[in-house]
Amino acid sequence: MRKARICIIDDDADLLAELEQAIGSAGYVTMPFESSIEALKTVSTERPDLILTDLKMPLMSGFQLANELGKNPSTAGIPIVAMTGCFTRDEHKELMRICGIRARLTKPVDPDEILSVIEVLLHQEAGS
């Protein structure tokens, strides 16, 4: 059976490495990126099963990334989980919904919570 591929995007290299370790140790194949722009280039050709992204990043935010992925039929259905310590007000929640972000985790993120959300969303995708 193919292992699920999880794309992880965060401009904080230390957090990215921690997430890659935790998610990889749980048996997933990880696709780490420090830039949304680089991730966007790769995701269209090497489609992950789920994307875990920071929202506040330079050059292209997680909101912009989700919006761009939603425009492309080959990437529109990929579940996106946002990680943020900044965007928690109601208007940001609505923007996340509009952009197609399916879940939000508050930083600092708990690896067990991340894995739980990944499992739930992948299970939902398998059932659809």
Phi, psi and omega in degrees: 000137181288135177283141179295142180257124182246119176273128181241125182233119176201136181279355175270104186301322180294314179295319178302315180296319179296316180294319178300318179295311183295316182287320177296321179295337179276002175100007179266154171273128183255147176233089185273142177216141175267357184223134176296324181297314178295320179297316181301319179297320185278321185301327181290335180256331180240070190301118175279169177273339180201149178240130176246115186225144169290150178269323185259101180221156179288156176070308178217116181286169175297328175298312181296319178301310181300319179297315179296317179297323180293336180282338185263119181303331182281345181239354186299331184269000181289125177296135179241131176245126180265142172244131181203150171245356187251315191264092181231353180287164184303319182295328177288325176297320179294319178297319177300317179297314180299321181282352178091015178283125188269338181208158179228134175243139180268132176281146359290137185276146178262120182306323179295321178294319178300311181298323178296314179296318178302312181300315181298312183292321178294323177295319178298318180296319181294329181278345182277000000 
